[in-house]
């Protein structure tokens, strides 16, 4: 299958989109590349599907005098194929980590092992499992300063975590008929499968209003109902059954709990703090003061050398950093150059919204960069996504089934969040030798006690440090056998010894290899890497003007104008970008079921809250700029 080179692997899933290629070489010289038709092996047609229960969920959104609509929230994790409609007129386009989300935007994941996480300022997070589509119907700041969030769930699986958050408003609108008010200190899961809705509350409580009598679902309770049943009958159980993606959700929650604590330099609880704490640390240097710096960088590294310009109507192009920690340092504070250590970030100042380059503060200029480091927004570009690579992007990666290599000047790019332990020792080794190695293995997400209970066949894989324990090898073997059976292949009898399976899940004559990694393409430790590899950048659009047609094979959503495609194929009407040269990046997502294994938890994330300075996006005034 053809794919858009130099962008995220998501472009494979959005091959129906037509593009005009553009390049940004660090100047405003935007060149249009020749459009090349995309053909697919299994083209699909675009259809519009509806559930039997249609309504106008936005009608139940609570509006108050003095509401301001200038909030932005963070797409903090992207794994696999994730699409977003930013209202640019291009329909659904590839979504990458650190993209801002504003009111009325759509976000969706493909069916094949794709996941996303969104962080909010008040500490809340919403996570999307495979085959999920949502719309951010309301993102407002009340006159009192409180935040009000309303998310419409059209299909799929979402997790909401509001534990240890502020008492802001958080509402889900499910399938056009049900309104779920999520209380603070609540952790829950919502599944929409055709006309069937299932709500599980792990902690806290959720008030449900809609087709039946209003009720509250409390801790460790589960509610299910058929939305097509006009009688309003519901089933309420006092036990929550484990879901196939609960392990992934729990891993993400534990990561934030461990790393989201602020300090006197960063301020209080804020979105993006988890990643700053995991991927870097603060340093105090004579003559330069105190600043935060990512691990694995030298004095020649630049924070603005690689990135993506994303167009937001009414605000212009916003700079999106590819780095897993790249949220707060590009929306607040200032970058300063210290001759003895290189670039570092100092928190403080006002919150910077979408127009985050024009308002950026940079102090100091290294001798080898007399023109400064700030990139220039595209001038006259027709594309709504433009990749900017002033120099090749360095990425740390899994270079063999058992070996992960940290590279100098990767700045954490490619390093899965949380699962490889403390990074400072690796960073010190990289500073001395240029690289560092760690033994790793792949295993299903979640606790090892659950790896062989059936849920192992679903959900993403995660990377772990060390040698693979027996239960991990058994789980990966079982997962590959299940995938082989699902694909019509003959499962192997018995269980292999270490080394019998290669990293793609097939039989191998090699000895000494772990062989339990699932399909983990070389260089694909971070599935968000591929979109940033081109030496000179390039067009990142994947748009077809087909009214948001990312068709999904499952029964559809309450939003008939937006269907989502999980097949990675198209009607053949689109074009692919020829810009960007890959540099050996993992260019395809290893999806699904075990043979495709998936990727480790991708970089990014962090708990929500105010910025490190206590400011919030509303402080930018009456626009997103």
Buried (B, 14 or more C-beta within 10 A) or exposed (E): EBBBBBBBBBBBBBBBBBBBBBBBBBEEEBBBBEBBEBBBEEBBEBEEBBBEBEBEBBEBBEEEEEEBBBBBBBBBBBBBBBBBBBBBEBBBBBBBBBBBBBBBBBBBBBBBBBBBBBBBBBBBBBBBBBBBBBBBBBBBBBEEEBBBBBBBBBBBBBBBBBBBBBEBBBBBBBBBBBBBBBBBBBBBBBBBEBBBBBBBBBBBBBBBBBBBEEEEBBBEBBBBBBBEBEEEEBEEEEEBEBBBBBBBBBBBBEBBBEBBBBEEBBBBBBBBBBBBBBBBBBBEBEEBEEBBBBBBBEBBBBBBBBBBBBBBEEBBBBBBBBBBBBBBBBBBBBBBBBEEBBBBBBBBBBBBBBBBBEBBBBBBEBEEBEEEBBBBBBEEBBBBBBBBBBBBBBBBBBBBBBEBBBBBBBBBBBBBBBBBEEBEEBBEBBBEEEBBBBEBBBBBBBEBEBBBEEBBBBBBBBBBEEEBBEEBBBBBBBBBBBBBBEEEEEEBEEEBEBBBBBBBBEEBEEEEBBBBBBBBBBBBBBBBBBBBBBBBBBBBBBBBEBEBBBBBEBBBBBBEEBBBBBBBBBBEBBBBBBBBBBBEBBBBBBBBBBBBBBBBBBBBBBBBBBBBBEBBBBBBEEEBB
